[in-house]
Amino acid sequence: MQCSILLTVIKSTNSLMVIPKNIHFFRHNPHMVDISIRYYIKKKSKQDLLKVGVVGCGGGGLMHISHYLWHKETIVSTVFDINSDRFNDIKKRFPFADNDIHTTTNFEDILNNKEIEIVSIASPDHTHAEYAIAALEAGKHVLCEKPMCTSIIDAKKIIKVTKKTKGVFAVFQQMRFVPRNKIVHSMIEKNELGEIFFISTGYIHDMRKRAFEFSQWRKDPMNHQHPLFGGIHHIDLLRWMAGEVEEVYTIATHKGFYQLPIDDTYITQLKLKNGGIGSILTCFSPRVPQEYHPLRIYGSKGSVHGNRIYLEKNENITEKTLKKSDYKGTPQFREQISAFIDSVMGRKSNIVTAKDGGQTVAVCNAAIESWKSGKPTIVQSL
């Protein structure tokens, strides 16, 4: 979606900023005016900014770029993509920063640039490991889009490299920054819900247009995106809330999105290490106006139904509704980026480590193996 705004003059602390006509609003980030103002102010300041190299200029990469442009401590130095046509979107989406961003089809340009401290990876799933390992070995801090990688072998390689290098490594998992999820996780940590014996969540997102909006890799016969990797957010969320997974069983159907080369809807049943059970619905083809992330939890002291919390005390059930706690997208992306920058700067933060990200990949791999075999599959522990 694109729209235009009239010429606007905005007064900042010491100067005037003129926002030009026809600033394009990227549909994944409807806050471009705010970003352009913040970008102008930090460029005029004398503070040192962390230089960022972004890998991938599709939908995910453009989202990463927008939030580094927004963050007060970072500036986008270089964007890499194997397809130079992708760079046209930088000029369309970020006209106020286009002249400042170097573009390249050579990944080595990012690795060899000593001024670049952060590498943010938003390329196709199967390429994440290669880029992440190379960036870490080049001494960079790395933020990697989910999934961290697509195989257990690559997960172990990344974990090994992070132990030998000094850079901060984190996996982009924005579901941990949804207000509802943070509140529920805190309650679980405090044992307010008791022992969790059932958890159900889901990634319900109509991807029929989004899947091929920027490129065709999601339906590549050899390296297509498996929907379970696309919806890996909720494997991570389930592990974060209920603990480790021992065994999974997956069934699927291909009735809603025939352009995908594989099934579009999956149900994964999970056996938890604590003896509890769970389920995850991943659907790439729902006829819904927006994406949904349902959550149900049953514990020995309380339950969660979406934004409603039920607690039992003295045989009485109390109900509390969490307000303004839904997933919104942009606020969670920004909080994720900010947490990563905090860690890079040595401040306390909450990031998903390589070990954590790798274990989520292990659960996802087991779910895919179960889907292929039609049998329950044990999750490998990393």
N, C-alpha and C positions, 0 to 999 in steps of 0.2 A: 504494500500500500504506500502511495506517495501523496503528499499534499504540499501546498506552498503556504508561506506566511508573508505578510507584507513587511516592507522595510521597517525595522525596529531599532530604536536607539536605547541602549540599556546603560545605565550609569553604574560603574563599578567604583571601587574605593578611590582610585586616583585618575581614572580615565573613562572615556566613552568607548563602548564597543558597538560597532554597526554590524548587525546580522544581515547578510545579503538576502535578496529575494531567492525563492525557489530552493531553499534548503530541503533536501530530501529526507523524509523520515523512514528509517528502516523499520519494517513491521515487527522485527524482534526487539526493537528498542525505540519506543515512542517518545523518548526524552532527549531528542537531539539538540533542542535549544539549550537545555540545561548543560549538556555535555560541551557544546561549543563555547558557552560562557566560561565554564570552569577551565576549559582548555586555554582560552585566551588569557585568563588571569594567571594561570600557572606558568605560561610561556613568558609573560611579562615579569614574573618574579625572578629573583636571583638565586633561588634554591636549586640545589643539584637534584636532578630527577633520574630515577632508575630507567635505563634504556631497555626496551623490550623488543624482542624479535618474535613475530607470530608465524607459526607454521600452518599453512592452509588458509585459503581466502574464500571458502564457501560460507554457508550459513553459520557454522560454528566459529570460524575464524573471524568473520565480520562482527559477531557478538563479542568475541574476546577483544578485538580492536576497540570497539566502542567503550568497553568498560575500563580499559587501560587509558584511553583518552579522557575518561571521566575521573579516574582516580588522581588525587592531588599529588601523588609522589611518583608517578610514572609517565613516560612518554614513549610512543610507539616509534621505534627507529627504523625497523625493516620488516617487511612482510614477504614471505616466501610461498610460492605455489608452483607446481610443475606446469600449470596452464596460465600463460600470461594474460589470456583474455579475462581471467577472474579479477584482475587488478582494476578493471573499469568500474567495478562496484565501489572501490575505495573513493574514487572521485565523486561518484553519485551520492554515496551515503555520508561521506565526511569531507565535503568541499573545503571546510575551514582548516583541515589538517593535511590535505592531499599533497601539498608542496613539501611538507616536512617528512613524509613517509617514503623511504626508499623501497622499491619493489625488485624482486629478483626471482629467477627460476633456478638459481644455484644455492642449495642449502648451505654449502660451504661458506657463503658470504656471511651468514649469521654466525656460524661456528668460529670463523676467523676474525670476526670483529670483536676486539677486546673490550670495547665500550659497552657492548650488549651484555647485560648481567642476567637477564631473564629470558627464557625461551618458553613460549606458550604454545602448546601443541593442539591443533584443532583440525588435523588432517583425517582422511578415512581411517576407520578403526584398525585395520590390519597393518597400518604404517606406524602406529604410535610407538611401538617398542624401538624400532630402528632409530627414529628421531630422538626419542627420550634418552637412550643410551649414549648416542653420539653427543648430545648436548651436555649431559652430565659429565662425560669424559672430557669435554672441552672446558669444564669449570663453570658451567652455567647453573643457575637455579631453574627448575623446570616445573611448570604447571601443565599437567596432561589431562586432556579431556577424557571423560569416561568412554569406553572402558580403558583401563590402563594399558591393556593389550588384549590379544585374543587367544593366547595359548598359555598353558602352565609353564612351558619351557621359557617363554619370553618373560613371564612374571618373575621367575626365579632369576633370570639374567638381570632384570631391572633391580630387584631387591639386592642382589650381589653388588651391583655397581653403586647403589646408594650407600652401601656400607664402606666403600672405598673412596668415595668422592665427598667433597665438603659442601656441595650445593644443596639447597633445600629442594626436596621433591614432594609434590602433592598431586592428588588426583581430584579432578573437578567433579564434585558430587553435591549439587545444589540442594537436594532434598534435605540434607542435614541443616540447612539454613532457613527452612520454612518455619514460621513462628509456631504453628501447631506442633510440628515434629520436635522442635527444641523443647517446648514445654513438656510434652509427653516423655521425651528422653530423660529430662531432668527428674520427672516423677518416678520413672523406672529406676534411675540411679539412687534415688532416696528411698526406694522400696515402697513407695506409696501405692503402687498397683499390686504389690506382692509378687509372687512367682508367676511369670508369664507362661501360660500353657497353650495359648493360641494367638496367632497374629496373621492377619490377612491384609495385603496391600495390592496396589496395582498401578500400572502405567497404561492409561486409556487415552490414546492420542490419535486423532485422525491424521495419518501421514500420507494420504493419497496424493495431495498436492505438494506437501512439504518435502517428501522423500526425494523428488527429482527436481526440486526448484532451482538448485544451483549446479548440480552435476548428476551424472548417471551412475555413479559408483555403487549406489545402494542396490542396483539390480545387475551389477557385473556378474556374469556367470561364474567367474572364479573367485572373486573377492567381494561379493555382495555383503551388505550389513545384515547380520542375523538379528531379527527383532528382539531376541533375548539380550543381545548386547546393546541394542538401542534402548531397551527398557531396564538396563542394569541398575539404574537409579534405585529401584525398589528392592533389589537384592541387597544392595548396600544399606538401604534404610532398614530392612528387616534384620540384618546382622547387627547394625548399630543399636537397635532397640531390644532384640530378643536373644542375641548371642549367636554362637556358631551353629552352622548347619552340618548335619552328619550325612543325610541321604536325601535324594530328590527323585521325583517321578513327574514326567512332563507328557502332556497330551496336547494336540493342536489341531487346527482346522485352517482351510484355505478357501474361505467363502466370501470375504469382504473386499479383498484388494488383489485382484488377479494379476496386476502388473508386477507384483513382487514375484521373484523366482521361487519362493518357498512359502510356507504357511504364514499367515498374518496374525493369528490369534492363538495364544498359549495359556494353559493353566499348569503351573508348577506347584506340586505339593511337596512340602518339606518336613523332614524330621529334625527337630532341634536337639542340640547336644544336651540340653537340660531335661529332655524327655517330652517337651512340648511339641506341638505341630504348627504348621503354617501353610499358607497358600499365597501365590502371586499370580495375578492376571495381567498378561501383556497383550494389548490389542492395538494393532496399527490401523484398524479400519472401522472404528465406531462412527456412527452417524450422530455426532454430537457437535455443539457449537464451539467447544473449547476442550482443552485437555483436562482430565480428572485424575486425582491421586487419592483414591479411597484408602481408609485405614480403619481396621477393627482390631482391637486387642482385648483379650480376656485374661485377667490375672486373679490370683487368690484373694486380692483385696479390692480390686476395682476393674473397670472396663473403659474402653475408648470406642466410641462410634463416631467417626469423623471428627467434628469439633466439639462433641459432647463427652464429658468425663463423668463417669459414675463411680462413686466410692462407697464402700460398705463399712459402717462402724456401728457396733452394738446392734447388729441385725437390721439396721436402717440404711437405705440407699439414698445418697444425696446426688444431685445432678448439677453440673456446672457447664455452661456453654462458653467456649473460647471465642472471643470476638476478634475480628480483623486478624485472623491467624491463617488464612488460606495461602496457597501457593500463588504468587503473582508473577514470577519470572524475573524481571529486571532487578527488583530488590534483593532476591536471593543470589543472582549472578554477581551483583556488586559486593554483597557481603562475603561471598566466596573469594572473589579477587582480593578484597581487603584483608581477609584472614591470611591468604597466601603472602601478601606484601608484609603484613605484620610479622610473619615468620621469617621472611627474608631479612627484615630489619632487626631481627633479634628480639621482637616483642612477643609476648604470650599470644598464642593463637590456637585455633582448632583446625587442623588440616588432616586430610586422609593420606596416610603414609603409604609407601610402596608395599609394605607388608600387609596392610589393611586392604589396599586396592587389589593386591594379588590374590588375597583370599576370596574377595568378591568375584574375581575372574574364575577362580577354581569352582565356586558354586555355579556360576554361569556355564562353564564348560561341562560340569556334571549334568546340568539341566539339558543342555544340547545333546549330550551323549544319550541321555535317557529318551529324549525325543526321537533320536535315530534308532535306538535299539528296541524301544517299547517296553523297557524294563527299568525298575528302580536302580539308581546309580549312587555309589558311595562318593562323597566329596573328599577330594584329596586335601590333606592339611599341609600348608606351607610353613 
